[in-house]
Amino acid sequence: MEKLKQFYLLVQDVWKNGLFGIDIGHFIVAVLIFFAFILLRRLFARFIISRIKAVTKKTKTVIDDDMLEALEKPVQFIPVVLGVFFAAEYLPLYPEIEVIANKLVRSLIVFVIFWGLVTLIKPMSFLLKRLEKIFTSSMVDWLLKAIKVTFIFIGAATILEIWGIKIGPILAGLGLFGVAVALGAQDLFKNLISGVLVIAEKRFNIGDWIRVDSVVEGTVESIGFRSTVVRRFDKAPVFVPNSKLSDHAVINFSSMTHRRIYWKIGVEYRTTVKQLRQIRDSIEQYILESEYFAKPPKVPMFVRIDRFSDSSIDIMVYCFTKTTEWGKWLEIKETLAYRIKQIVEEAGSAFAFPSQSLYVETLPTEVAEIFVPPVT
């Protein structure tokens, strides 16, 4: 019996002292308190948030729906913070451990606050979209990313300050480290600055068709901090460093006001002056009367007898279509080609083709006969 009594006293001592001098019963109750708040978190998400969603769906605007969806996960984490707080409050902690628990709760509160702020950036971005009238959409996207990074940095700095870690010396150390990195990452910073210049100059936007000679031609998909993604017409993406887009001439076809048609039409030398005038006047009349072509003085338009080539009389056709869409432009150009062919044929002339005439003063008396294979 004495041994059992000693064992009972030993169990009693372990139960009372437990961990950090706190009896195990307190720990069990603290764990139950924490899991009770975890259960409350699920009930809160199922009933409270679902009720709020039902109310926001009845409103005319979708901003409140987007904001609630963005804040749903940070709000669901609040019961977890409450569980940690009440569990720590219940435990009779030593002063040193109580300070650590207090810092932990404070850190979790800061984490939830800045988590919510970061998630709210996307649904609240419509406020910054109004700046697209002044800046480009890419610059606005960069601004949103900068705001998100700023919130993350401030949140991390606040948590570090709670734990007594001064952010100033860290920034000073990062500054010295940044100088060392900058020496080995000059291309990275060059591309970053070039990207800012490209966006500031509004050279192109996402969705524009651009061409950089000897570099790339295609549609802009995204403008990043280091490179720009341009998808070629064969659907292959090309990651172009921003420095190449800043240092080279960029042709932005999407910024065209009109599309040009520039042809040299060669007719035979047997064409008379009357026929030439008829062809020229008919082509000019067709372009001026067509609704698909832009008219002077808005754009230049010329139909002129241009020059006497080696085997043809060349007529220059220089005009612009109203549309800038490539497929529609091809269709208009095809219709113009049909009409020009019809005009030349109606005038009784014909198109010339490259030819050369050889003039020989004397022929040799004995010339080999050209062999003509028999028809079988």
C-alpha positions as CSV (number, residue, x, y, z in Angstrom):
1,M,0.0,0.0,0.0
2,E,2.9,2.3,0.7
3,K,4.2,1.9,-2.8
4,L,0.8,2.7,-4.3
5,K,0.6,5.8,-2.2
6,Q,4.0,6.9,-3.4
7,F,2.9,6.3,-7.0
8,Y,-0.3,8.2,-6.5
9,L,1.7,11.1,-5.0
10,L,4.0,10.9,-8.0
11,V,1.1,11.1,-10.5
12,Q,-0.3,14.0,-8.5
13,D,3.0,15.8,-8.7
14,V,3.3,15.3,-12.4
15,W,-0.3,16.4,-12.9
16,K,0.2,19.6,-10.9
17,N,3.6,20.5,-12.2
18,G,3.2,19.3,-15.8
19,L,5.0,21.7,-18.2
20,F,6.5,25.0,-17.1
21,G,5.0,24.4,-13.7
22,I,1.4,24.3,-15.0
23,D,-0.8,21.4,-14.2
24,I,-1.9,19.1,-17.1
25,G,-5.6,19.9,-16.3
26,H,-5.1,23.5,-17.3
27,F,-3.3,22.4,-20.5
28,I,-6.2,20.1,-21.4
29,V,-8.8,22.8,-20.7
30,A,-6.7,25.3,-22.8
31,V,-6.5,22.8,-25.7
32,L,-10.3,22.3,-25.4
33,I,-10.8,26.1,-25.5
34,F,-8.7,26.4,-28.6
35,F,-10.5,23.6,-30.5
36,A,-13.8,25.1,-29.4
37,F,-12.9,28.3,-31.3
38,I,-11.8,26.1,-34.2
39,L,-15.3,24.6,-34.2
40,L,-16.7,28.1,-33.9
41,R,-14.7,29.1,-37.0
42,R,-16.5,26.4,-39.1
43,L,-19.9,27.4,-37.7
44,F,-19.1,31.1,-38.3
45,A,-18.1,30.3,-41.9
46,R,-21.2,28.2,-42.5
47,F,-23.9,30.4,-41.0
48,I,-22.7,34.0,-40.5
49,I,-20.7,34.4,-43.7
50,S,-23.2,32.6,-45.8
51,R,-25.9,34.9,-44.5
52,I,-23.9,38.0,-45.3
53,K,-23.3,36.6,-48.9
54,A,-27.0,36.2,-49.3
55,V,-27.5,39.8,-48.4
56,T,-24.7,41.1,-50.7
57,K,-26.1,39.2,-53.7
58,K,-29.3,41.2,-53.4
59,T,-27.5,44.5,-53.9
60,K,-27.0,45.9,-57.4
61,T,-23.3,46.4,-57.2
62,V,-20.8,43.5,-57.3
63,I,-18.1,45.4,-55.3
64,D,-19.5,44.2,-51.9
65,D,-19.6,40.6,-53.3
66,D,-15.9,40.8,-54.4
67,M,-14.8,42.4,-51.1
68,L,-16.6,39.7,-49.0
69,E,-15.1,36.9,-51.1
70,A,-11.6,38.5,-50.6
71,L,-12.1,38.9,-46.9
72,E,-13.6,35.5,-46.3
73,K,-10.4,33.6,-45.5
74,P,-8.9,36.3,-43.3
75,V,-12.2,36.6,-41.4
76,Q,-12.3,32.9,-40.9
77,F,-8.9,33.0,-39.3
78,I,-10.1,35.4,-36.5
79,P,-11.6,32.6,-34.3
80,V,-8.2,30.9,-34.5
81,V,-6.6,34.1,-33.0
82,L,-9.3,34.3,-30.4
83,G,-8.7,30.6,-29.5
84,V,-5.0,31.3,-29.0
85,F,-5.8,34.4,-26.9
86,F,-8.3,32.8,-24.6
87,A,-6.2,29.6,-24.2
88,A,-3.2,31.7,-23.2
89,E,-5.3,33.8,-20.8
90,Y,-6.6,30.7,-19.1
91,L,-3.1,29.2,-18.5
92,P,-1.3,30.5,-15.4
93,L,1.9,31.3,-17.3
94,Y,5.2,32.5,-16.0
95,P,5.9,36.2,-16.7
96,E,8.5,35.3,-19.4
97,I,6.2,32.8,-21.2
98,E,3.3,35.2,-20.8
99,V,5.3,37.9,-22.7
100,I,5.9,35.4,-25.5
101,A,2.2,34.4,-25.6
102,N,1.3,38.1,-25.8
103,K,3.7,38.7,-28.6
104,L,2.3,35.7,-30.5
105,V,-1.3,37.0,-30.2
106,R,-0.2,40.5,-31.3
107,S,1.6,39.0,-34.3
108,L,-1.4,36.9,-35.3
109,I,-3.6,40.1,-35.1
110,V,-1.2,42.0,-37.3
111,F,-1.1,39.1,-39.7
112,V,-4.9,39.0,-40.1
113,I,-5.1,42.8,-40.5
114,F,-2.5,43.0,-43.3
115,W,-3.8,39.7,-44.9
116,G,-7.1,41.4,-45.2
117,L,-5.6,44.6,-46.6
118,V,-3.6,42.6,-49.3
119,T,-6.7,40.6,-50.3
120,L,-8.7,43.8,-50.6
121,I,-6.4,45.3,-53.2
122,K,-7.8,43.3,-56.0
123,P,-11.6,44.1,-55.5
124,M,-10.7,47.8,-54.7
125,S,-8.5,48.1,-57.8
126,F,-11.5,49.7,-59.7
127,L,-10.6,52.9,-57.9
128,L,-7.2,52.9,-59.6
129,K,-8.6,51.8,-62.9
130,R,-9.8,55.4,-63.4
131,L,-6.1,56.3,-63.6
132,E,-6.0,54.5,-67.0
133,K,-7.1,57.7,-68.6
134,I,-3.8,59.2,-67.5
135,F,-1.6,56.2,-67.3
136,T,-1.5,52.9,-69.2
137,S,-3.2,49.8,-67.9
138,S,0.2,48.2,-67.4
139,M,1.3,51.1,-65.2
140,V,-1.8,50.7,-63.1
141,D,-1.1,47.0,-62.7
142,W,2.5,47.8,-61.6
143,L,1.0,50.3,-59.1
144,L,-1.3,47.6,-57.7
145,K,1.7,45.2,-57.3
146,A,3.7,48.0,-55.6
147,I,0.8,48.6,-53.1
148,K,0.6,44.9,-52.4
149,V,4.3,44.6,-51.8
150,T,4.2,47.7,-49.6
151,F,1.5,46.2,-47.3
152,I,3.4,42.9,-47.1
153,F,6.6,44.8,-46.1
154,I,4.8,47.0,-43.5
155,G,3.1,43.9,-42.0
156,A,6.4,41.9,-41.8
157,A,8.2,44.9,-40.3
158,T,5.4,45.3,-37.7
159,I,5.7,41.7,-36.7
160,L,9.4,42.0,-36.4
161,E,9.1,45.1,-34.2
162,I,6.7,43.1,-31.9
163,W,9.4,40.5,-31.4
164,G,12.0,43.2,-30.6
165,I,13.8,42.9,-34.0
166,K,14.7,46.4,-35.2
167,I,14.0,46.9,-38.9
168,G,16.4,49.8,-39.3
169,P,19.7,47.8,-39.1
170,I,18.1,45.1,-41.4
171,L,17.4,47.7,-44.0
172,A,20.9,49.1,-43.7
173,G,22.4,45.6,-44.1
174,L,20.1,45.0,-47.1
175,G,21.4,48.3,-48.6
176,L,25.0,47.2,-48.4
177,F,23.9,43.8,-49.7
178,G,22.0,45.5,-52.5
179,V,25.0,47.4,-53.7
180,A,26.9,44.1,-54.0
181,V,24.1,42.4,-55.8
182,A,23.6,45.4,-58.1
183,L,27.1,45.1,-59.4
184,G,26.4,41.5,-60.4
185,A,22.8,42.2,-61.6
186,Q,23.2,45.2,-63.8
187,D,21.1,43.6,-66.6
188,L,18.3,43.0,-64.2
189,F,18.1,46.6,-63.1
190,K,18.6,47.8,-66.7
191,N,15.5,45.7,-67.7
192,L,13.6,47.0,-64.7
193,I,14.3,50.6,-65.6
194,S,13.6,49.9,-69.3
195,G,10.2,48.4,-68.4
196,V,9.3,51.6,-66.5
197,L,10.3,53.7,-69.5
198,V,8.3,51.6,-71.9
199,I,5.2,51.9,-69.8
200,A,5.8,55.6,-69.1
201,E,6.2,56.4,-72.9
202,K,3.1,54.3,-73.7
203,R,4.9,52.5,-76.5
204,F,2.4,49.7,-76.4
205,N,-0.3,48.1,-74.3
206,I,-1.4,44.6,-73.6
207,G,-3.1,43.2,-76.7
208,D,-1.2,45.4,-79.2
209,W,0.4,44.0,-82.3
210,I,4.0,45.1,-82.4
211,R,7.2,44.4,-84.4
212,V,10.8,45.0,-83.3
213,D,13.1,44.4,-86.2
214,S,15.4,41.3,-85.7
215,V,13.8,40.7,-82.3
216,V,10.1,39.7,-82.4
217,E,6.7,40.4,-84.0
218,G,3.4,39.4,-82.4
219,T,0.8,40.4,-79.8
220,V,1.8,41.7,-76.3
221,E,0.4,39.4,-73.6
222,S,2.0,40.9,-70.4
223,I,4.6,43.5,-69.4
224,G,6.7,42.3,-66.4
225,F,9.3,43.9,-64.3
226,R,12.1,42.2,-66.3
227,S,10.7,41.0,-69.6
228,T,7.6,41.4,-71.8
229,V,5.8,38.3,-73.2
230,V,5.0,38.7,-76.9
231,R,3.1,35.8,-78.5
232,R,4.0,35.3,-82.1
233,F,1.5,34.6,-84.8
234,D,2.5,30.9,-84.7
235,K,1.3,31.0,-81.1
236,A,4.7,30.6,-79.6
237,P,5.4,33.0,-76.6
238,V,8.6,35.0,-76.7
239,F,10.1,36.5,-73.5
240,V,11.7,39.7,-74.6
241,P,14.0,41.6,-72.2
242,N,12.6,45.1,-71.6
243,S,16.0,46.6,-72.6
244,K,15.5,45.4,-76.2
245,L,12.1,47.0,-76.3
246,S,13.5,50.3,-74.9
247,D,16.7,50.5,-77.1
248,H,15.1,49.4,-80.4
249,A,12.5,51.0,-82.6
250,V,9.1,49.5,-81.9
251,I,6.4,49.5,-84.6
252,N,3.0,49.4,-83.0
253,F,0.5,48.3,-85.7
254,S,-2.4,48.5,-83.3
255,S,-1.9,52.3,-83.1
256,M,-2.4,52.8,-86.8
257,T,-5.2,55.1,-87.8
258,H,-5.5,53.6,-91.3
259,R,-3.9,50.8,-93.3
260,R,-2.0,51.6,-96.5
261,I,-2.2,50.0,-99.9
262,Y,0.8,50.9,-102.1
263,W,1.0,49.2,-105.6
264,K,2.9,49.6,-108.8
265,I,0.7,48.3,-111.7
266,G,2.5,47.6,-114.9
267,V,0.6,47.7,-118.2
268,E,1.9,46.9,-121.7
269,Y,3.8,49.5,-123.8
270,R,1.2,49.1,-126.5
271,T,-1.3,50.9,-124.2
272,T,-2.3,54.2,-125.7
273,V,-2.5,57.6,-123.9
274,K,-6.3,57.4,-124.0
275,Q,-6.3,54.0,-122.4
276,L,-3.8,55.1,-119.7
277,R,-6.0,58.0,-118.8
278,Q,-9.1,55.8,-118.7
279,I,-7.4,53.3,-116.4
280,R,-6.0,56.0,-114.1
281,D,-9.3,57.9,-113.9
282,S,-11.4,54.7,-113.3
283,I,-9.1,53.5,-110.5
284,E,-9.2,56.9,-108.8
285,Q,-13.0,57.2,-109.2
286,Y,-13.4,53.7,-107.6
287,I,-11.3,54.6,-104.6
288,L,-13.0,58.0,-104.1
289,E,-16.5,56.5,-104.3
290,S,-15.8,53.4,-102.1
291,E,-16.9,53.7,-98.5
292,Y,-14.0,51.5,-97.4
293,F,-11.2,54.0,-98.3
294,A,-10.2,57.1,-96.4
295,K,-10.4,60.3,-98.4
296,P,-8.1,63.4,-98.8
297,P,-7.3,65.6,-97.1
298,K,-7.4,63.3,-94.1
299,V,-5.0,60.9,-95.8
300,P,-2.9,61.2,-99.0
301,M,-4.3,59.4,-102.0
302,F,-2.5,59.1,-105.4
303,V,-3.2,57.3,-108.7
304,R,-0.6,58.5,-111.2
305,I,1.3,57.3,-114.2
306,D,4.6,56.8,-112.4
307,R,7.4,55.7,-114.8
308,F,8.5,53.8,-117.8
309,S,10.0,50.6,-116.7
310,D,12.0,48.1,-118.7
311,S,9.0,46.2,-119.8
312,S,5.9,48.1,-118.6
313,I,4.4,51.5,-118.0
314,D,3.9,51.7,-114.3
315,I,0.8,53.2,-112.6
316,M,1.2,54.0,-108.9
317,V,-1.8,53.3,-106.6
318,Y,-1.3,54.9,-103.1
319,C,-4.3,54.9,-100.7
320,F,-5.5,54.1,-97.2
321,T,-8.3,52.0,-95.9
322,K,-10.5,53.1,-93.0
323,T,-10.1,49.8,-91.2
324,T,-6.9,48.8,-89.4
325,E,-8.1,45.2,-88.9
326,W,-5.7,43.0,-90.9
327,G,-8.4,40.5,-92.1
328,K,-10.8,43.2,-93.3
329,W,-7.9,45.1,-94.9
330,L,-7.0,41.9,-96.9
331,E,-10.6,41.6,-98.1
332,I,-10.7,45.3,-99.2
333,K,-7.4,44.9,-101.0
334,E,-8.6,41.8,-102.8
335,T,-11.7,43.6,-104.0
336,L,-9.5,46.5,-105.3
337,A,-7.4,44.0,-107.1
338,Y,-10.4,42.5,-108.9
339,R,-11.6,46.0,-109.8
340,I,-8.2,47.1,-111.2
341,K,-8.0,44.0,-113.4
342,Q,-11.5,44.6,-114.7
343,I,-10.7,48.3,-115.4
344,V,-7.5,47.3,-117.4
345,E,-9.4,44.7,-119.4
346,E,-12.3,47.1,-120.1
347,A,-9.8,49.7,-121.4
348,G,-8.5,47.2,-123.9
349,S,-5.1,47.0,-122.4
350,A,-3.3,44.2,-120.6
351,F,-0.8,43.7,-117.7
352,A,2.9,43.6,-118.6
353,F,5.2,40.9,-117.4
354,P,9.0,41.1,-117.2
355,S,10.6,40.5,-120.6
356,Q,13.7,41.2,-122.5
357,S,14.3,41.7,-126.3
358,L,17.6,40.7,-127.9
359,Y,18.7,42.6,-131.0
360,V,21.3,40.9,-133.2
361,E,22.8,42.7,-136.2
362,T,24.0,39.6,-138.1
363,L,23.2,35.9,-137.8
364,P,25.7,33.2,-138.5
365,T,25.3,31.4,-141.8
366,E,25.4,28.0,-140.3
367,V,23.1,27.6,-137.3
368,A,22.3,24.3,-135.7
369,E,18.8,23.2,-136.2
370,I,16.7,23.1,-133.1
371,F,15.6,19.6,-132.3
372,V,11.8,19.3,-131.8
373,P,10.9,16.0,-130.2
374,P,8.2,14.1,-132.2
375,V,4.7,13.9,-130.8
376,T,3.9,10.4,-129.7
